[in-house]
Amino acid sequence: MGKRLWVERNKDGSWDAFSDEGAHIKFGKGKGQFSPGDLMKVALAACGALSSQFAIEHALGEGKGAKIVADGTYDDASDSYLNFSEQVVVDATDADLSEEDAAKLKERVTRHIEKSCTVMHTYEQETPVRMSVTVRK
């Protein structure tokens, strides 16, 4: 089982998410807040970023990374996302790569994300969710 996560409501209507390891993020439905759907897209982009980090740093140097834009097609009728897309942009303008080296980097980044991105793997399959509700009295 993975690390334990939980959410708690704030008096202002926003929510906080926490992990046993001390991570924290604020979310909600208000202006300037990530919605749960936004967080799904953030998870996809973040997974691609972490999965591609080694390949990019190996080619371009430590501290380099991709900008990843994630989006999705939302369907009101089913209240779900029909698909997601992500655009991975690697800024190699300072590296003076040849066309061949740029193509190899593109292939390597693609392979790393396709192999290691758990979020993408999860979104690509039907993923059952088991839910239980407890009302404390």
ZADO-710625 format. One record per residue (C-alpha): y, z, x. Coordinates in steps of 0.5 Angstrom, whole numbers, padded with zeros to 4 digits, always signed. Layout:
N
YZX ...
end
This chain:
137
+0000+0000+0000 +0007-0002+0002 +0013+0003+0003 +0015+0007-0003 +0022+0004-0006 +0025+0007-0012 +0032+0006-0016 +0037+0011-0019 +0042+0010-0024 +0049+0012-0022 +0055+0015-0027 +0059+0009-0026 +0053+0004-0029 +0051+0001-0022 +0044+0003-0019 +0042+0005-0012 +0035+0003-0009 +0032+0007-0004 +0026+0007+0001 +0022+0013+0004 +0025+0010+0011 +0032+0011+0009 +0034+0004+0007 +0039+0004+0001 +0042-0002-0003 +0047-0002-0009 +0046-0007-0015 +0048-0008-0022 +0050-0013-0027 +0058-0011-0025 +0063-0016-0021 +0061-0015-0014 +0054-0013-0015 +0048-0016-0013 +0043-0017-0020 +0036-0016-0019 +0035-0024-0020 +0040-0024-0014 +0036-0019-0010 +0030-0024-0011 +0034-0030-0008 +0036-0025-0002 +0029-0023-0001 +0027-0030+0000 +0033-0032+0005 +0032-0025+0009 +0025-0027+0009 +0026-0034+0012 +0031-0031+0017 +0026-0026+0020 +0021-0031+0020 +0025-0036+0024 +0028-0031+0028 +0023-0031+0034 +0023-0039+0034 +0031-0040+0034 +0032-0034+0039 +0027-0037+0044 +0030-0044+0044 +0038-0042+0043 +0038-0035+0046 +0038-0028+0044 +0042-0026+0038 +0042-0033+0035 +0039-0034+0028 +0040-0039+0022 +0044-0039+0016 +0040-0039+0010 +0042-0041+0003 +0038-0039-0003 +0038-0041-0010 +0034-0042-0016 +0034-0045-0023 +0034-0040-0028 +0031-0041-0035 +0034-0037-0041 +0028-0039-0046 +0023-0035-0041 +0028-0030-0038 +0025-0033-0031 +0026-0037-0025 +0023-0044-0025 +0024-0045-0018 +0027-0043-0012 +0030-0047-0006 +0033-0045+0001 +0037-0049+0006 +0036-0047+0013 +0041-0049+0017 +0041-0047+0025 +0047-0048+0029 +0045-0051+0035 +0052-0054+0037 +0053-0050+0043 +0046-0051+0046 +0047-0059+0047 +0040-0060+0045 +0037-0067+0045 +0034-0071+0039 +0027-0069+0041 +0029-0062+0042 +0032-0061+0036 +0026-0064+0032 +0022-0059+0036 +0026-0053+0034 +0026-0056+0026 +0019-0056+0026 +0018-0050+0030 +0022-0046+0025 +0019-0049+0019 +0012-0047+0022 +0014-0040+0023 +0017-0039+0016 +0011-0043+0012 +0006-0038+0016 +0010-0031+0016 +0015-0031+0010 +0011-0026+0005 +0016-0027+0000 +0016-0035+0000 +0008-0034-0001 +0009-0029-0006 +0013-0033-0010 +0009-0039-0009 +0003-0036-0013 +0003-0033-0020 +0004-0025-0018 +0001-0020-0023 +0005-0014-0024 +0002-0008-0027 +0007-0003-0030 +0006+0004-0033 +0012+0008-0037 +0012+0015-0037 +0017+0019-0041 +0018+0027-0039 +0019+0032-0044 
end
